[in-house]
Structures are given as structure tokens and as C-alpha cells.
Amino acid sequence: MSETGYTREGVWARAKSFGLVALITVLIWLLAESESLRTEKVRVEVQFRADPASGRLVSVPLSQDFSGSVTLRLSGPNARVDSLAAALRRVVWLEPGMEGVPGSSGEHSVNLEMALKSLPLIRDSAVTVREVEPSTALIFVDELVTRDMPVRVVVPEGQVLDGSAEAAPATVRVTMPRSAERELGPDAAAIARLDAKALTGLPEGRRGTLSGITLELPEPVWAMEGVAINPPQVAVTLRLRSRVDAYTIPTVPVQLRLPIDAAGKYDLASETKELVDISVVGPIDLIAQIKSGRLTPVATVPLTAAELEGAATSGQVLTKEPVFSDFPTPLSFDTKQKVVRILVRKRETPSGSVPRN
């Protein structure tokens, strides 16, 4: 029994010894493999940005070989190259002021190899960057500035206001690149542009307020990166001029109108030669023409042959209200209690003379 047991223990010991040797051999091989050197090209996406707190803005001109992607030739231990290549699959950001990236305003040529090597990700990787293609990139660094700017209200074409529109707040703070500020000039204003549809809800002739009017700046500044307005919206208070006006005409001449075949048969007499203080309401442009004298209203008293014959036969005074039908229908004339009394007499001897009015 002891001999057989000894043999089994010896076999098991020898097996463990062989396994341990094999494991150590594999580990040594893996270590040697990981530490063996190799060179590999890796495609990396490189982008430029500026920290908002830095007060700078960076842009990349399009007219250059650099398009946001570079090829790095890496050299080093296999494991280190694999690890760095995996990390470089994410976007690599470069900022003005970092080592190798100028931070002053203006256009600069960036040495991409120097800038990338300075990144902790690559610097601490124990991998050597042998080559970067393309080797340079042009960037433009701009300074962000802030200035107070008045708000100017713009109403739709053709809309007339009573007085001026008022924005609240009347002044806003605009942040923009220094190059954009030069485009604006000293008289630049933030624009509160009112929509015609929004104005339809406001009463005419009374002050009303529109809230939440988004501000804008003139092109091309408004489309530039880094431009911001604080606050971005304002309220606008204004009074729409009424499209209807009213006016009292001091005097309006009165004309009698009768059929041609009745003109020589009757003599007409009236004490009313004109109407006094006639109120007229209508479109503001027509009322303006009346006020200026370019449009002269005339009151007309139309008489029919039957009315003339009846008044002449009965001897009663014919009373009628004048009309203003010869004038544009949008105008409304107030003729209440303003009537014309006409005495009609039939002529005994026909005459070719014109009846007096």
C-alpha cells in the first residue's frame, strides 16, 4: 500500500511541477510579447475649442490641409500602443493657451506634433509619436467682448404708430467676438422685430404690450459663433394709430338734384344753402384728404318728378334729408336732424331758364 501511495504522490507532484513550469513559460512569453516594440499608424479626430471662462473663441479656417483628422505614427511596446490607440478613438480636444497652442488673438499656425505630445494622455503613455500628418493647422483666436446695446423696435411696413414704441428693458448686454464688434459700428442696436400677426391682437388707439419679443442682431454678426444677448427677449409697449378717424366739417354746400324733364317746370327755393358742423367718420387717409381740402364733400338732395308735382300741387314745403352718395362708401356722414326744406312752385309760363336752387 505504501509503495502504491508513494507512486501516486510522486506522479501528482511531477504533474504540478510540469504545469507550473508551463504557466511560467506562458507568462514569460506574454510579458515578452507585450514588451516587444512595434510601430503603428492611428487615425485621430482632433478638434479645437475654447473654455467659455477664458473669454476666447477659436475657429478653424476651411482653406487648409487640416480637416479635423490627423494620422499619428506611434512607436512603443505592444501593450502600450494598443492602450493608447484605444484611448485615441475618442475626440482629442486642443484649447488655446495649452502647450503648443497659441492663446493670443489672431491667426496662428499650430504645430500639431508638439501640441499632441504635450497632452497627458500621450505624454504619460510611454509611447513615442514619430510622425503627425498633417503636421500643422491654422486657427483663428478671437477675444470675446461684452457691450451694452440699445433696443430698436421695428414694426411691419405700412403700420403707423401714435408716438414711439418702448422696449423693456431698453438696453441689453451683447457678448460677441471682437471681430464681430468691428462689423457693427457705434450705432448698432439689438432689434425687436414685431410680427404683423402679433399686432392684430392689440387695440387701436390705446397702449398695448407685447411680451417675449426675441431680439436679433444685423447680419452677418447674428450668425457668428459666440454671439449672445442678455436678456434674449424684451417686452414692447406701443400704441397703434387707428385706421379710422373722425372729423367735423365746418360747412358743406347743398345741391338740389332733379330730373332733366322737370327742370323747366318748377321754381325751387330753400333757405338752406349749406350744412353746418357735419361729422364724418372713415379711413384715416380719406379723412386726411378732407382735412387738407383735397376732398370736398357736397350734400345732395335728390328730388323725383312725383315729389316735385306733389309739393307744387299741395303747396306744402318739401322736407328731405341730404345724402352723400357721391363719395366713397367707407365714409360715414352724420346728417341727423339736418334736413333741407324746399318750397316748390309750378311755373305758369314755361321758360327755358334754369330754375334757381
C-alpha positions in Angstrom: 0.0 0.0 0.0 2.7 2.4 0.9 4.6 1.7 -2.3 1.5 2.4 -4.4 0.6 5.5 -2.4 4.1 6.8 -2.8 4.0 6.3 -6.6 0.7 8.3 -6.8 2.0 11.2 -4.8 5.1 11.3 -6.9 3.1 11.4 -10.1 1.0 14.2 -8.8 4.0 16.2 -7.7 5.6 15.8 -11.0 2.4 16.9 -12.8 2.1 20.0 -10.7 5.7 20.8 -11.4 5.2 20.5 -15.1 2.1 22.7 -15.0 3.8 25.4 -13.0 6.7 25.4 -15.5 4.2 25.7 -18.4 2.3 28.5 -16.8 5.5 30.4 -16.0 6.6 29.9 -19.6 3.3 31.3 -21.0 3.5 34.3 -18.7 7.1 35.0 -19.7 6.1 34.7 -23.3 3.1 37.1 -22.9 5.3 39.6 -21.0 7.9 39.4 -23.7 5.2 39.8 -26.3 3.6 42.8 -24.6 7.0 44.5 -24.1 8.1 43.9 -27.7 8.3 47.1 -29.7 6.1 47.9 -32.8 5.1 50.9 -34.9 1.5 51.6 -35.9 -0.4 54.4 -37.6 -3.5 55.6 -35.9 -6.2 57.9 -37.3 -7.2 60.5 -34.7 -10.0 63.2 -34.7 -8.6 66.5 -33.4 -10.8 69.5 -32.7 -10.2 72.9 -31.3 -12.3 74.6 -28.6 -12.0 77.4 -26.1 -13.1 77.3 -22.5 -16.1 79.8 -22.2 -14.5 81.1 -19.0 -11.3 82.1 -20.9 -13.1 84.9 -22.7 -11.8 83.5 -26.0 -13.3 81.9 -29.1 -11.4 79.7 -31.6 -12.3 78.8 -35.2 -10.6 76.7 -37.9 -10.4 78.2 -41.4 -11.5 75.7 -44.0 -8.9 76.6 -46.6 -6.1 74.3 -45.4 -4.9 70.7 -45.4 -6.1 70.1 -41.9 -9.7 68.9 -41.9 -10.1 67.8 -38.3 -8.4 64.4 -38.7 -4.7 63.5 -38.4 -2.6 60.4 -38.7 -0.2 59.6 -35.8 2.7 57.1 -36.2 3.1 55.5 -32.8 6.1 53.5 -31.6 6.4 51.6 -28.4 5.6 48.4 -26.5 2.7 46.4 -28.0 0.5 46.8 -24.9 1.2 50.5 -24.5 0.5 51.1 -28.2 -2.8 49.2 -28.0 -3.9 51.1 -24.9 -3.1 54.5 -26.4 -4.7 53.6 -29.7 -7.9 52.7 -27.9 -7.9 55.9 -25.9 -7.3 58.0 -29.1 -10.5 56.7 -30.6 -12.3 59.5 -28.8 -12.1 63.1 -30.0 -8.9 64.8 -28.9 -9.5 68.5 -27.9 -6.9 71.2 -28.1 -7.5 74.6 -26.5 -5.8 78.0 -27.0 -3.3 78.5 -24.2 -2.3 74.9 -23.9 1.3 73.9 -24.6 1.8 74.2 -28.4 -1.5 76.1 -29.0 -1.2 80.0 -29.0 -3.7 81.8 -26.9 -3.3 85.4 -28.2 -5.8 86.9 -30.6 -5.2 86.5 -34.3 -4.4 83.7 -36.8 -1.8 81.1 -35.7 -0.2 78.0 -37.1 -0.3 75.2 -34.6 2.5 72.6 -34.5 0.2 69.5 -34.1 3.1 67.2 -33.1 4.1 69.4 -30.3 0.6 70.1 -29.2 -0.4 66.4 -29.2 2.8 65.2 -27.4 2.1 67.7 -24.6 -1.2 66.0 -23.8 -1.0 63.9 -20.6 -2.8 61.1 -22.4 0.2 60.8 -24.8 2.9 62.2 -22.7 2.4 59.6 -19.9 1.8 56.7 -22.2 5.4 55.6 -22.7 4.6 55.6 -26.5 6.6 57.8 -28.9 4.8 59.8 -31.5 7.1 59.5 -34.5 5.1 61.5 -37.1 1.9 63.6 -37.4 0.3 64.2 -40.7 -0.7 66.9 -41.4 1.9 68.5 -39.2 0.2 71.9 -38.8 -3.2 73.5 -38.5 -4.3 77.1 -38.9 -6.6 78.5 -36.2 -8.1 81.9 -35.5 -8.3 83.0 -31.9 -10.8 85.8 -31.1 -11.4 87.7 -27.9 -15.0 87.8 -26.6 -16.2 91.2 -25.5 -19.4 92.5 -23.9 -21.1 95.8 -24.5 -24.4 97.5 -23.7 -26.6 98.0 -26.7 -29.9 99.8 -27.1 -33.0 98.0 -28.3 -34.7 99.3 -31.5 -38.2 98.3 -32.3 -39.1 97.5 -35.9 -42.8 97.4 -36.9 -44.2 95.9 -40.1 -44.1 98.1 -43.2 -47.2 100.3 -43.5 -48.0 100.1 -39.8 -48.3 103.5 -38.3 -47.9 104.2 -34.5 -49.0 107.0 -32.3 -45.7 108.0 -30.7 -42.8 105.7 -30.4 -42.6 102.1 -29.3 -40.9 101.4 -26.0 -38.8 98.3 -25.2 -38.3 97.0 -21.7 -35.5 96.7 -20.9 -34.4 99.5 -23.3 -30.7 98.3 -23.1 -29.3 94.8 -23.2 -25.8 93.3 -22.9 -24.4 91.7 -26.0 -21.4 89.3 -25.9 -19.6 88.8 -29.2 -16.2 88.2 -30.8 -14.1 91.3 -31.1 -14.1 90.9 -34.9 -17.9 91.0 -34.9 -18.0 94.2 -32.8 -16.0 95.9 -35.5 -18.7 94.9 -38.1 -21.4 96.6 -36.0 -20.2 100.1 -35.6 -21.1 102.6 -32.8 -24.8 103.0 -33.7 -25.6 99.3 -33.7 -28.8 98.2 -31.9 -30.4 95.0 -30.9 -33.6 94.6 -33.0 -37.0 93.8 -31.6 -38.9 92.9 -34.8 -42.7 92.9 -34.4 -44.7 90.4 -36.4 -47.9 91.7 -38.2 -49.9 88.8 -36.8 -48.9 89.7 -33.3 -50.2 93.3 -33.7 -53.7 92.1 -34.7 -54.4 91.4 -31.0 -53.6 95.0 -29.9 -56.4 97.6 -29.6 -56.2 100.6 -31.9 -55.7 104.0 -30.3 -54.7 102.5 -26.9 -51.4 101.4 -25.5 -50.8 97.7 -25.5 -47.8 95.5 -24.6 -46.3 92.5 -26.4 -44.2 90.2 -24.3 -41.5 87.7 -25.3 -40.1 89.5 -28.4 -36.9 87.8 -29.4 -34.0 90.1 -30.1 -31.7 89.8 -33.1 -28.6 91.5 -34.4 -27.8 92.5 -38.0 -26.2 90.0 -40.3 -23.5 88.8 -40.5 -22.9 89.3 -36.8 -26.0 87.4 -35.7 -24.8 84.2 -37.4 -21.4 84.3 -35.8 -20.4 81.8 -33.1 -20.1 83.1 -29.6 -22.8 85.9 -30.0 -25.2 86.1 -27.1 -27.8 88.6 -25.9 -28.8 89.0 -22.3 -31.7 89.1 -21.9 -32.6 87.4 -25.2 -36.2 88.7 -25.2 -37.9 92.0 -24.3 -41.5 93.4 -23.9 -42.6 96.1 -26.3 -45.3 98.7 -25.4 -46.8 100.8 -28.2 -50.0 102.5 -29.4 -51.3 101.6 -32.8 -52.7 104.5 -34.8 -56.3 103.9 -35.5 -57.1 103.2 -39.1 -60.4 105.1 -38.7 -60.6 108.8 -38.0 -63.4 111.3 -37.3 -63.7 114.9 -38.3 -66.3 117.7 -38.1 -66.6 119.6 -41.3 -67.5 123.3 -40.6 -69.7 123.8 -43.7 -70.9 121.6 -46.5 -72.6 123.1 -49.6 -76.0 121.7 -50.6 -77.1 120.9 -54.1 -80.6 120.1 -55.3 -80.9 117.3 -57.9 -84.0 116.8 -60.1 -84.8 115.1 -63.3 -83.9 116.9 -66.5 -87.5 116.9 -67.8 -88.7 118.6 -64.6 -86.1 121.3 -64.6 -88.2 123.8 -66.5 -91.5 123.1 -64.8 -90.8 124.2 -61.2 -89.3 127.1 -59.3 -87.4 125.9 -56.2 -86.5 127.9 -53.2 -84.7 126.9 -50.0 -83.2 128.8 -47.1 -80.5 126.1 -46.6 -77.5 126.8 -48.8 -75.1 124.8 -46.7 -75.0 122.4 -43.8 -73.0 123.3 -40.7 -70.9 121.0 -38.4 -71.2 117.7 -40.3 -69.5 114.8 -38.6 -67.7 112.3 -40.9 -66.1 109.0 -39.9 -63.9 106.8 -42.2 -60.5 105.6 -43.2 -57.8 107.8 -41.9 -56.3 108.6 -45.3 -59.7 109.8 -46.7 -60.3 111.9 -43.6 -56.8 113.4 -44.0 -57.8 114.4 -47.6 -61.0 116.1 -46.3 -59.0 118.0 -43.6 -56.5 119.2 -46.2 -59.2 120.3 -48.7 -58.2 117.8 -51.4 -61.6 116.1 -51.0 -64.6 118.4 -50.7 -67.9 116.7 -49.7 -71.1 118.0 -51.2 -74.6 117.3 -49.7 -77.1 116.4 -52.4 -80.9 116.5 -52.1 -82.4 114.2 -54.8 -85.9 115.1 -56.0 -88.2 112.9 -58.1 -90.8 114.2 -60.5 -93.5 112.8 -58.3 -92.2 114.6 -55.2 -92.0 117.9 -57.1 -95.5 117.6 -58.5 -97.0 116.6 -55.1 -95.3 119.6 -53.3 -96.3 122.0 -56.1 -99.9 120.9 -56.1 -100.4 120.8 -52.3 -98.4 123.9 -51.6 -96.7 122.2 -48.7 -92.9 122.6 -48.1 -90.9 119.6 -49.2 -88.6 118.3 -46.5 -85.8 116.0 -47.3 -82.5 114.8 -45.7 -79.4 115.3 -47.8 -77.2 112.4 -48.9 -73.6 111.9 -49.7 -73.8 109.0 -52.1 -71.3 110.6 -54.5 -68.5 109.9 -52.0 -66.6 106.7 -51.2 -68.8 104.3 -49.2 -66.2 103.9 -46.4 -67.0 107.5 -45.3 -70.0 107.8 -43.0 -71.7 111.3 -42.7 -73.9 112.2 -39.7 -76.9 114.1 -41.0 -79.2 113.5 -38.1 -81.7 116.5 -37.7 -80.1 118.2 -40.6 -82.9 118.5 -43.2 -83.4 120.8 -46.1 -86.8 122.5 -46.6 -87.7 123.3 -50.2 -90.6 125.3 -51.5 -91.8 124.1 -54.8 -94.0 126.2 -57.2 -95.1 125.2 -60.6 -94.3 127.7 -63.3 -97.4 129.1 -65.1 -95.4 130.1 -68.2 -92.9 127.5 -69.4 -89.5 129.0 -69.7 -86.1 127.8 -70.8 -84.4 129.4 -67.9 -82.7 127.3 -65.3 -84.7 127.0 -62.0 -83.0 128.7 -59.2 -81.8 126.5 -56.3 
